[in-house]
Amino acid sequence: MKMIIAVIQDKDSSRLTDALAEHNFQSTKLATTGGFLKAGNTTLMIGCNDENVDEALEIIKDNCSQREQMVAPISPMGGNADSYIPKPVKVEVGGATVFILPVESYFQF
């Protein structure tokens, strides 16, 4: 058994959880905050059998799109302001960061 931990953008969470449910994957949704953009995201915990990992990854890949977003940089606090660029920059957001962990034991009470 494996535990899939997928960190995705909030915009993709409803679409992904619906797609997972359609394929009989159960998930637990956690509201989380990213460290780089300081924006809300969603972390899904998905438990599945080893033989279903590839299917789950394909569903995640199909439902979590990457997109570009303009972000206003945070001014440096006590740092060197010479290298600070006060203009918004375009960054790529979305997609998914996925971790797959082995599950030694599983209990449901």
C-alpha positions in Angstrom: 0.0 0.0 0.0 1.1 3.6 -0.7 0.3 7.0 0.6 0.3 9.7 -2.1 0.7 13.2 -0.9 -0.2 15.7 -3.6 0.3 19.5 -3.1 -1.8 21.3 -5.7 -3.1 24.8 -6.3 -6.5 25.6 -4.8 -8.0 26.2 -8.3 -7.4 22.6 -9.2 -8.7 21.0 -6.0 -12.4 20.5 -6.8 -11.7 19.2 -10.3 -9.1 16.7 -8.9 -11.1 15.5 -6.0 -14.1 14.9 -8.3 -11.9 13.0 -10.8 -10.4 10.9 -8.0 -13.8 10.0 -6.6 -15.0 9.0 -10.1 -12.2 6.4 -10.2 -13.0 5.2 -6.6 -10.0 6.8 -4.9 -10.6 8.2 -1.5 -8.7 11.3 -0.4 -8.3 13.6 2.5 -8.1 17.3 1.7 -5.9 19.7 3.8 -5.8 23.4 3.4 -2.1 24.4 3.3 0.0 27.5 2.5 3.0 27.5 0.2 6.3 29.0 1.4 7.4 30.7 -1.8 4.2 32.6 -3.0 2.7 32.7 0.5 -0.6 31.6 -1.2 -3.1 29.0 -0.3 -2.9 25.6 -1.8 -4.4 22.2 -1.1 -2.7 19.0 0.0 -4.4 15.8 -0.7 -3.6 12.5 1.0 -4.6 9.5 -1.1 -4.2 6.0 0.1 -4.1 3.3 -2.6 -2.8 -0.1 -3.4 0.5 -0.4 -5.2 -1.0 -1.5 -8.5 -3.2 1.7 -8.5 -0.4 4.3 -8.1 0.1 4.9 -11.8 -3.6 5.4 -12.4 -3.8 7.9 -9.5 -0.7 9.8 -10.8 -2.3 10.0 -14.3 -5.5 11.5 -12.8 -3.4 14.0 -10.8 -1.4 14.9 -14.0 -4.6 15.3 -16.1 -6.4 17.6 -13.6 -3.6 19.9 -12.3 -2.6 22.3 -15.0 0.4 24.7 -14.9 -0.2 28.3 -15.6 1.7 31.6 -15.5 0.8 34.2 -12.9 2.0 37.7 -12.1 3.3 38.0 -8.6 4.3 41.2 -6.8 7.7 40.5 -5.1 8.0 41.0 -1.3 10.4 43.8 -0.4 13.6 42.8 1.4 13.5 43.2 5.1 16.9 44.3 6.3 18.5 42.9 3.1 20.2 44.4 0.2 17.7 46.7 -1.6 20.1 47.1 -4.6 19.0 43.8 -6.1 15.3 44.3 -5.3 13.1 44.6 -8.4 9.9 46.4 -7.4 7.9 45.2 -10.5 5.6 42.2 -10.6 7.2 39.1 -12.1 5.7 36.2 -14.1 6.0 32.8 -12.4 4.8 29.4 -13.3 2.3 28.1 -10.8 0.0 25.0 -10.6 0.7 21.5 -11.5 1.4 19.2 -8.6 4.2 18.2 -6.3 3.6 14.6 -5.4 5.3 12.4 -2.8 4.7 8.6 -2.7 5.3 6.9 0.7 5.2 3.3 1.6 2.5 2.4 4.2 3.6 -0.2 6.7 0.2 -0.5 8.4 -3.3 0.8 7.8 -6.2 0.8 10.3 -9.8 2.1 10.0 -11.9 2.1 13.1 
